[in-house]
């Protein structure tokens, strides 16, 4: 499993005292208020720990003041870096909900037969949609509803599905 989870991107400096503006990639901006530190870097292979001095939400965006950043120039140098949390600081999800990064790459089965691999999750509003690359190379879109997604086993990296009629581009 991935050790660090991206929760946002630094998109700009804010003000003159070193705050950074965050583009969140989480469904709850309030989660930033609970953090004591984050990891900052281009990706999860090159991260530096930054201690959080304060967080506030401004016009829908989290603004973070790091203890290690004292000026606008230092904040601007962090622009375009990602914000990551270690797995111990991820939001605890209710049963039946999963982190997208934990789902990507899982094998997808229909009637105990491997049909493909989960490549992406589209968040549409009503329900998520799993993007599966089938063994034959075709793309299959599966709505995340109980009639279609029968079981998700994170530990076995397996998703059991029922492909409902009309979801495949089968010839008529």
ABEGO torsion letter per residue (X at the ends): XBABBBAEBBABBBEAAGBBBBBBBBABAAAAAABABBBBEABAABBBBBBBABBBBBGGBBBBBBAABABAAAAAAABGBBBBBBAAABBBBBBGBBBAAAABGBBBBBGGBBAEBBABBBBAGABBBBBBBBAAGBBBBBBBBAAABABBBAAAGBBBBBBBBGABABBX
